[in-house]
Amino acid sequence: MMKRQTVLLGMSGGVDSSVAAALLVRQGYDVHGVTLQVWEHEDEQVAVSKRWEERGCCKIGIAKFVAQRLRIPYEVVDRRAVFQQGVIDDFVTGYASGTTPNPCVRCNERVKLHSLYALAQERGMDYVATGHYARVERGEEGWSLHRALDARKDQSYFLYRMNAAWLPKMLFPVGRMHKQEVWQEAEVLGLPVEELKESQEICFVSHGDYRTFLEKERPELRQPGTFVGVDGEVLGRHEGIAFYTPGQRRGLGVAVGQRLYVQKVVPESGQVVLCAGEQLAQSHCLVGELRLFAEGIGTHPVEAEVKIRYATPPIAATLLPSGDGTLLVRFHQPQGALSPGQSAVFYRGDQVLGGGIIQRS
């Protein structure tokens, strides 16, 4: 009898990883579920009166329920220390230095995928799987990362920092499904679908917005400075550069007779530059900390589509090597509110070519 191939599956307790578990079991894999505990422990005394999605980032209760239902081994692995250092500290430090970090990108890079792959290697397991909406394909030029079939749910933007050598070992079972199909599978599993809302918020910012979290973590970030116009004219006072991001309009408290937006933050001077809406557009940006899957990028100009935010469609651009390990991204149409610290991810059709962190516009 042929030995079944083993899969280490990251189970967050959400609907996608739960359905991924069911699909893998149905496909004949020997599935081992693991929840990476990255935030607070659930309080079993309190949690009984709370809906599953309100019990913290990792919904251990529902992950355990799914594992029992599918009769697969399951465990919780503590990764709170690496999450604190690689994600939360990075998040706070980024805002303190005037950038806009993306914690989901860093979490996948430094915590989730890294931890799962390391555990699988340590235990001699064949594959690593998650509930992400993405696809891995094998073509004539080797393995490549692709968008999910459901374009509205595609999460390849958050996965581009994955080590390319891991691709042959990665499985994304829901990447070829549409969300409605996933919900239908969840009902078959007996999950409380009416309670499994999908949060669009940062997992560790559980109350209020990120500004409240930053001030709690680092009270010294509230350092008043000046709002200035693009011509250098002083327009007012702000509460601290950490609390403002490019494109922001609300909460500025500046009345000058026209609608103003944050154009950029200047940490060296402690200034926040405001501008009119039409002055937000930028024709290019510099991208560093590159992770590239495709050959040729960085050695000669490459035409690609670029996503500068998860929720916005990709736009046509030329990727130009700058000779110092960075790329100059020249957009074919100017783009508004480019944010240093955010990711720019490069695509050719559905294929992910790579990406990097926006350094400046």
C-alpha positions as CSV (number, residue, x, y, z in Angstrom):
1,M,0.0,0.0,0.0
2,M,1.4,3.4,-1.0
3,K,2.1,5.7,1.8
4,R,-0.1,8.8,1.8
5,Q,1.7,12.2,1.3
6,T,1.8,14.3,4.4
7,V,0.6,17.9,4.6
8,L,1.1,20.4,7.4
9,L,-1.9,22.7,7.3
10,G,-2.0,26.1,8.9
11,M,-5.5,26.4,10.6
12,S,-6.5,29.8,11.8
13,G,-10.0,28.7,12.6
14,G,-11.4,30.7,9.7
15,V,-13.6,29.4,7.0
16,D,-10.9,29.2,4.3
17,S,-8.4,27.1,6.2
18,S,-11.2,24.9,7.6
19,V,-12.5,24.2,4.1
20,A,-8.9,23.6,3.0
21,A,-8.6,20.9,5.6
22,A,-11.7,19.2,4.4
23,L,-10.5,19.3,0.8
24,L,-7.1,17.9,1.5
25,V,-8.6,15.0,3.5
26,R,-11.0,14.3,0.7
27,Q,-8.0,14.3,-1.8
28,G,-6.3,11.6,0.3
29,Y,-3.6,13.5,2.0
30,D,-2.4,12.7,5.6
31,V,-3.3,16.1,7.0
32,H,-1.8,17.5,10.3
33,G,-3.4,20.8,11.5
34,V,-1.5,23.4,13.4
35,T,-2.6,26.8,14.7
36,L,0.2,29.3,15.1
37,Q,-0.7,31.2,18.3
38,V,0.4,34.8,17.5
39,W,-1.8,36.8,19.8
40,E,-3.7,36.5,23.1
41,H,-4.8,33.1,24.4
42,E,-8.5,32.5,24.4
43,D,-10.1,32.7,27.8
44,E,-12.3,29.6,28.0
45,Q,-14.1,31.1,30.9
46,V,-15.1,34.1,28.9
47,A,-15.3,32.7,25.4
48,V,-18.3,30.5,26.0
49,S,-20.6,33.6,25.7
50,K,-18.7,35.0,22.7
51,R,-19.1,34.2,19.0
52,W,-16.1,32.4,17.5
53,E,-14.9,35.3,15.4
54,E,-14.7,37.5,18.5
55,R,-12.3,35.3,20.4
56,G,-9.0,36.8,19.2
57,C,-6.9,36.4,16.0
58,C,-6.5,32.7,16.1
59,K,-9.8,31.0,16.6
60,I,-8.5,27.9,18.3
61,G,-11.9,26.6,19.3
62,I,-13.2,26.3,15.8
63,A,-9.9,24.9,14.4
64,K,-10.0,22.2,17.1
65,F,-13.7,21.5,16.2
66,V,-12.8,21.1,12.5
67,A,-9.8,18.8,13.3
68,Q,-12.0,16.6,15.4
69,R,-14.7,16.5,12.8
70,L,-12.2,15.4,10.1
71,R,-10.3,13.1,12.5
72,I,-6.9,14.7,11.9
73,P,-4.2,15.4,14.4
74,Y,-4.1,19.0,15.6
75,E,-1.9,21.2,17.8
76,V,-1.2,24.8,18.8
77,V,2.3,26.2,18.4
78,D,3.3,29.3,20.2
79,R,4.7,32.0,17.9
80,R,3.9,35.1,19.9
81,A,7.5,36.1,20.4
82,V,8.4,36.1,16.7
83,F,5.0,37.8,15.9
84,Q,5.8,40.6,18.4
85,Q,9.2,41.2,17.0
86,G,8.6,40.6,13.3
87,V,5.2,42.1,12.9
88,I,4.0,44.3,15.9
89,D,7.4,46.0,16.5
90,D,7.9,46.4,12.8
91,F,4.4,48.0,12.6
92,V,5.0,50.5,15.4
93,T,8.6,51.3,14.2
94,G,7.3,51.8,10.6
95,Y,4.7,54.4,11.6
96,A,7.1,56.1,14.0
97,S,9.5,56.6,11.1
98,G,6.8,58.0,8.8
99,T,6.1,54.9,6.7
100,T,2.9,52.9,6.3
101,P,3.7,49.2,7.0
102,N,1.6,46.3,5.9
103,P,1.5,43.8,8.8
104,C,-0.2,41.1,6.8
105,V,2.7,40.9,4.3
106,R,5.2,40.8,7.1
107,C,3.2,38.2,9.0
108,N,3.1,35.8,6.1
109,E,6.8,36.4,5.4
110,R,8.2,36.2,8.9
111,V,5.7,34.2,10.9
112,K,3.1,32.1,9.1
113,L,4.7,30.7,6.0
114,H,8.2,30.7,7.6
115,S,7.0,28.8,10.7
116,L,4.9,26.3,8.8
117,Y,7.7,25.5,6.3
118,A,10.3,25.2,9.0
119,L,8.0,22.8,11.0
120,A,7.3,20.7,7.9
121,Q,11.0,20.4,7.1
122,E,11.8,19.5,10.7
123,R,9.2,16.7,10.7
124,G,10.0,15.4,7.2
125,M,6.5,16.3,5.8
126,D,5.8,16.5,2.1
127,Y,3.8,19.7,1.8
128,V,2.7,22.9,3.5
129,A,-0.8,24.2,3.0
130,T,-2.8,27.3,4.0
131,G,-6.3,28.7,3.3
132,H,-4.9,31.6,1.2
133,Y,-6.6,32.4,-2.2
134,A,-3.6,31.9,-4.5
135,R,-2.3,29.2,-6.9
136,V,1.1,27.5,-7.5
137,E,1.7,26.3,-11.1
138,R,4.4,24.3,-12.7
139,G,5.3,25.3,-16.3
140,E,8.2,25.0,-18.7
141,E,10.2,27.6,-16.8
142,G,9.6,26.0,-13.4
143,W,7.3,26.8,-10.5
144,S,5.4,30.1,-10.2
145,L,2.9,31.9,-8.0
146,H,-0.4,33.0,-9.5
147,R,-3.5,34.8,-8.6
148,A,-6.6,32.9,-7.3
149,L,-9.4,32.1,-9.7
150,D,-11.7,34.3,-7.6
151,A,-10.2,37.7,-8.5
152,R,-12.2,39.4,-5.7
153,K,-10.6,37.2,-3.0
154,D,-7.1,36.8,-4.5
155,Q,-4.4,37.1,-1.8
156,S,-1.3,36.7,-3.9
157,Y,-0.4,40.3,-3.0
158,F,0.2,39.2,0.6
159,L,2.3,36.2,-0.4
160,Y,4.9,37.7,-2.8
161,R,7.7,37.6,-0.1
162,M,7.6,33.8,0.0
163,N,10.9,32.1,-0.7
164,A,10.7,30.9,-4.4
165,A,12.3,27.6,-3.4
166,W,9.2,26.8,-1.3
167,L,6.8,26.9,-4.2
168,P,7.0,23.1,-5.1
169,K,6.0,22.3,-1.5
170,M,3.1,24.8,-1.2
171,L,-0.6,23.9,-1.5
172,F,-3.4,26.4,-1.6
173,P,-6.6,24.2,-1.8
174,V,-9.1,27.1,-2.1
175,G,-7.1,29.0,-4.7
176,R,-9.1,27.3,-7.5
177,M,-12.5,28.0,-5.8
178,H,-14.9,30.9,-5.7
179,K,-15.9,32.1,-2.3
180,Q,-19.5,31.0,-2.7
181,E,-18.2,27.4,-3.2
182,V,-16.1,27.7,0.0
183,W,-19.2,28.8,2.0
184,Q,-21.1,25.8,0.7
185,E,-18.3,23.5,1.8
186,A,-18.3,25.2,5.2
187,E,-22.0,24.4,5.6
188,V,-21.3,20.7,4.8
189,L,-18.6,20.8,7.5
190,G,-21.2,22.0,10.0
191,L,-19.5,25.4,10.6
192,P,-21.6,28.2,12.0
193,V,-21.3,30.2,8.8
194,E,-23.6,33.0,10.1
195,E,-21.0,33.7,12.7
196,L,-17.9,33.5,10.6
197,K,-17.6,37.1,9.4
198,E,-14.4,38.0,7.6
199,S,-12.6,40.7,9.3
200,Q,-10.9,43.4,7.2
201,E,-9.1,44.8,10.2
202,I,-5.6,44.3,11.5
203,C,-5.7,41.3,13.8
204,F,-3.9,42.8,16.7
205,V,-5.7,46.2,16.6
206,S,-8.8,44.9,18.3
207,H,-10.3,48.1,19.6
208,G,-10.4,51.5,17.9
209,D,-8.1,52.3,15.0
210,Y,-4.4,51.8,14.5
211,R,-3.7,55.3,16.0
212,T,-5.1,54.2,19.3
213,F,-3.0,51.1,19.3
214,L,0.2,53.1,18.4
215,E,-0.4,55.6,21.2
216,K,-0.9,52.8,23.7
217,E,2.3,51.0,22.6
218,R,4.4,54.1,22.3
219,P,2.9,57.2,24.0
220,E,6.0,59.2,22.9
221,L,4.8,59.0,19.3
222,R,2.4,61.9,20.1
223,Q,4.9,64.6,19.1
224,P,3.2,67.7,17.6
225,G,4.6,69.2,14.5
226,T,3.5,71.3,11.6
227,F,1.3,70.8,8.6
228,V,2.8,72.5,5.6
229,G,1.6,73.0,2.0
230,V,3.6,71.9,-1.0
231,D,5.1,75.4,-1.1
232,G,6.3,75.2,2.5
233,E,3.6,77.4,4.0
234,V,2.6,76.5,7.5
235,L,-1.0,75.5,7.6
236,G,-1.4,74.2,11.2
237,R,-0.3,71.8,13.8
238,H,-0.5,68.0,13.8
239,E,-0.4,65.4,16.6
240,G,2.6,63.4,15.5
241,I,3.8,62.0,12.1
242,A,2.9,58.4,13.1
243,F,-0.8,59.3,12.9
244,Y,-0.9,60.3,9.2
245,T,-0.6,58.4,5.9
246,P,-0.5,59.6,2.3
247,G,-4.0,60.1,0.9
248,Q,-5.6,60.7,4.3
249,R,-8.2,63.4,4.4
250,R,-10.2,62.9,7.6
251,G,-9.0,64.1,11.0
252,L,-6.6,66.8,9.7
253,G,-8.4,69.7,11.4
254,V,-7.1,72.2,8.9
255,A,-9.5,74.7,7.3
256,V,-8.1,76.6,4.3
257,G,-11.1,76.8,2.0
258,Q,-10.4,73.7,0.0
259,R,-10.3,69.9,0.6
260,L,-6.7,68.9,1.6
261,Y,-5.0,65.5,1.7
262,V,-1.8,64.2,3.2
263,Q,0.7,64.1,0.3
264,K,3.7,62.8,2.3
265,V,5.2,62.6,5.8
266,V,8.7,64.0,6.3
267,P,10.2,62.3,9.4
268,E,13.5,64.3,9.2
269,S,11.6,67.6,9.9
270,G,8.6,66.2,11.6
271,Q,6.4,67.8,9.0
272,V,3.2,66.5,7.3
273,V,2.8,67.9,3.8
274,L,-0.8,68.6,2.6
275,C,-2.0,69.1,-0.9
276,A,-5.1,69.4,-3.1
277,G,-6.5,66.1,-4.5
278,E,-5.0,66.6,-8.0
279,Q,-1.5,67.0,-6.4
280,L,-1.5,63.4,-5.0
281,A,-0.7,61.8,-8.3
282,Q,2.9,60.5,-8.7
283,S,4.4,59.1,-11.9
284,H,7.0,56.8,-10.3
285,C,8.3,55.3,-7.1
286,L,11.4,53.6,-5.8
287,V,11.0,50.0,-4.6
288,G,13.5,48.1,-2.4
289,E,13.7,45.0,-0.3
290,L,12.9,43.0,-3.5
291,R,11.7,39.5,-3.7
292,L,11.7,38.3,-7.3
293,F,10.4,35.1,-8.9
294,A,11.0,36.0,-12.6
295,E,14.4,36.3,-14.3
296,G,15.4,39.6,-16.0
297,I,13.8,42.0,-13.5
298,G,16.6,44.1,-12.1
299,T,18.8,43.6,-15.1
300,H,16.8,45.3,-17.9
301,P,13.5,47.2,-18.3
302,V,10.4,45.0,-17.9
303,E,6.8,45.8,-18.6
304,A,4.4,44.6,-15.9
305,E,1.2,45.3,-14.0
306,V,1.8,46.6,-10.5
307,K,-0.5,46.6,-7.4
308,I,0.4,49.3,-4.9
309,R,-2.4,48.3,-2.6
310,Y,-4.3,45.1,-2.0
311,A,-7.7,46.6,-2.7
312,T,-6.9,48.4,-5.9
313,P,-6.5,46.9,-9.4
314,P,-3.0,46.5,-10.9
315,I,-1.8,49.3,-13.2
316,A,0.6,49.2,-16.2
317,A,4.2,50.2,-15.4
318,T,7.8,49.8,-16.5
319,L,10.2,48.3,-14.0
320,L,13.6,50.0,-14.4
321,P,16.8,48.7,-12.6
322,S,18.5,51.4,-10.7
323,G,21.8,49.6,-10.1
324,D,21.7,49.5,-6.3
325,G,19.3,46.6,-5.6
326,T,16.2,48.8,-6.1
327,L,13.8,49.3,-8.9
328,L,12.3,52.4,-10.3
329,V,8.6,51.8,-11.1
330,R,7.4,54.2,-13.8
331,F,3.6,54.2,-14.1
332,H,2.0,54.6,-17.5
333,Q,-0.6,56.7,-15.7
334,P,0.2,58.8,-12.6
335,Q,-1.0,57.1,-9.3
336,G,-2.4,58.8,-6.2
337,A,-1.2,58.5,-2.6
338,L,1.9,56.3,-3.0
339,S,2.8,55.2,0.5
340,P,6.4,54.3,1.6
341,G,6.3,51.1,3.6
342,Q,3.5,49.5,1.5
343,S,4.2,46.8,-1.0
344,A,4.3,47.1,-4.8
345,V,3.7,43.7,-6.3
346,F,4.5,42.9,-10.0
347,Y,2.3,40.8,-12.2
348,R,2.2,39.5,-15.8
349,G,-1.4,38.4,-16.3
350,D,-2.1,36.1,-13.4
351,Q,1.5,35.3,-12.6
352,V,3.3,37.0,-9.7
353,L,6.7,38.3,-10.9
354,G,7.8,39.5,-7.5
355,G,7.6,42.7,-5.6
356,G,9.1,44.9,-2.9
357,I,8.6,47.7,-0.4
358,I,8.0,51.2,-1.6
359,Q,10.9,53.4,-0.4
360,R,9.8,56.8,-1.7
361,S,7.8,58.4,-4.5
